[in-house]
Amino acid sequence: MPSWLILLLVSILCVGLFVAGLSLTLIFKGHHIESEISTNKDMQRLGIKCAVQEAREEMADGDCTTAGCSGNCAGCDIDHSKQG
């Protein structure tokens, strides 16, 4: 069996196991993994903040709520205050 075929089969197996693992998380927990800071209660409890929010607090601009976002890095725009 050629080595490229073995590599291809191993790669397909690895991707399949990864997809199966994510599916099992969804099946047993009933929801997707919460990786966003604004929706993950454990991250909020530990005091983990969005990098943009931390940068704004260090620059004394207040928190991200003044820019219209709630600690969600996907919703934060570091240049938002410069536009408006």
N, C-alpha and C positions, 0 to 999 in steps of 0.2 A: 504494500500500500504506500503510495507516495506521501512524502512528509507534508506537503501542502494540504492534502486531503485530511490528514490527521489533525492538523492545526485548525482547519475549517470546522471539523466535527467537534473538537474541543471548544472552540469559540461559540458554536451554536449551543452546545450543552451549557456553557457558562451563562450565556444570555438567557436561556430557558430557565435555569435555576434562579436567576435574579428576578425574572418576571413572576415565577411561581412564588418566590418569597414575598414580593410586594402584594401579590394577590392574596396570600394567606393572611397578611396583616390586615388587608381590607375585609376579608371574610370574617376573621375572628374578632377584630376590634369594631367593625362596622363603619369605619371611616378611614379616610386617607391619613397618612402621617402628617401631623401639623408641624411644618418646618418654618412657617412665618412667625416672626417675633410678635406681631400684633394679635395672633390667634392662639399661640401656644402659652397656656397658663403656667406651665412649669418654668419657661424662660422668663416670664414676667415676674414670677415669684422669686426667682434667683436674682432679679435685678438686671438681666441682660437687656440691652437696648440696641436699637438700630444704630449703625455706624454714623449715619447722617444726623440722628438725634444727638448722639454724643458729641459730634463735631460742633453742632449748633450750641449745645450747652457750654462747651469749652470757649466758644467765641462770644459768649454772653448774649446770644440772640434768643435765649429761651429755648423751650423744647419744640418739637416738630408740630405741636398742635397749633402754633401761631402760623405755620406755613400750610396748614390744612391737612396734615397727615397724622396718623396716630401711632408712630413707632414702627410702621410697616415699611421696610426698605423698598419694596416695590412701589409704594405710594409716595415716598419721599423724593423730592427733587432738590438737590443741593443748590441749584441756581434759581429756585422758585422765588426767593426774596429779591433777587436782582431783577427779575422780569417785571414784577408788579410795582 
